[in-house]
Amino acid sequence: MSNAEQVAYWNGEAGRKWADNDAMMAHMLAPIAQDLLQHARVEGARRVLDVGCGGGSETLMVAEHLGPQATVLGVDISAPLLNVARERARAAGGGGKQVDFLEADASTHAFPPASFDLLFSRFGVMFFDDPTAAFANLRQALQPGARLAFSCWQPLQENLWALLPLKAAFQHLPPPEPPPPHAPGPFAFADADYTRSVLEGAGFTDIDIAPHAVTMAWGREDDLATTARDMLNMGPVSRLLQDCDAALRETVHAAAVEAMAPWFSEGKIRLPGAVWLVTARKA
Ligand SMILES: C[S@@+](CC[C@H](N)C(=O)[O-])C[C@H]1O[C@@H](n2cnc3c(N)ncnc32)[C@H](O)[C@@H]1O
């Protein structure tokens, strides 16, 4: 997908779905932002750029973590998600005053040079069509010595939360053409060597890529059928179901319910996942 297609995607059905399910996604992904904040030891940062901030839940977490001296600018291409982010900041009152949001393509936007001391992102940097150029663009927005900290997914095979629903769906849907390696999307940075080469190419140093295990707890404390529907709606199967008729969707849903039953407890489907916690520095 080109950057223009990403803009259309995240402003279309995907953006609306993420916006509608923002509370569930924010709750499920909160531990990953916390883990990244702890891992990257970002204390002391004062001007933060949160790339691909989505509904802004982690933007507020970063602000709260760093305290009132810090400001955080969330940048995203999705207007529906930025509406959610602005509303969330308003509702947060005091904490919300530290944050601001910008609708822009982070890969090409002309940020004021050397204006941030931390680039943070939870799953927001894997969608650039030219990642080296995008990170070079982001680098110029950083002060010398500034830090970068982002999370991205390890390969699909390590992420049962994505793999198992896809396997259930493929019982009834033709598997799509495998994307070219490193294609923009959730698994673009699954290969740590590739990610390192992108960051080196963009001029970053002190690159560290640490494996980290996570649990993805899908749903909102409901029954298995509803929870499986939430997962299909928001997980990687959703793109495959986009053009299917209602009958086929129901067939895939039934297969997912069966596959998820062993993983369902206390109103959630809990599945293991694996991320990379990536840190680097602008020399
Ligand atoms: C998987 S979502 C993650 C959202 C949020 N960081 C979270 O963890 O809840 C990826 C986000 O990246 C945004 N995005 C994709 N390409 C972008 C770009 N070129 N510039 C800024 N944001 C982008 C999308 O609109 C989307 O909100």
The ligand as an ORCA input file, in Angstrom:
! r2SCAN-3c Opt
* xyz 0 1
  C      -2.085      0.223     14.370
  S      -2.612      1.875     14.546
  C      -1.880      2.298     16.118
  C      -2.538      3.485     16.741
  C      -2.020      3.851     18.130
  N      -0.612      4.148     18.120
  C      -2.320      2.754     19.136
  O      -1.407      2.021     19.519
  O      -3.500      2.643     19.541
  C      -1.535      2.710     13.402
  C      -1.772      4.197     13.326
  O      -0.759      4.766     12.469
  C      -1.364      5.782     11.702
  N      -0.525      6.034     10.518
  C      -0.284      5.202      9.474
  N       0.541      5.787      8.583
  C       0.854      7.011      9.091
  C       1.661      8.094      8.636
  N       2.311      8.046      7.476
  N       1.740      9.216      9.412
  C       1.064      9.288     10.594
  N       0.277      8.305     11.057
  C       0.165      7.179     10.330
  C      -2.748      5.226     11.402
  O      -3.668      6.215     11.004
  C      -3.110      4.580     12.737
  O      -3.749      5.490     13.596
*
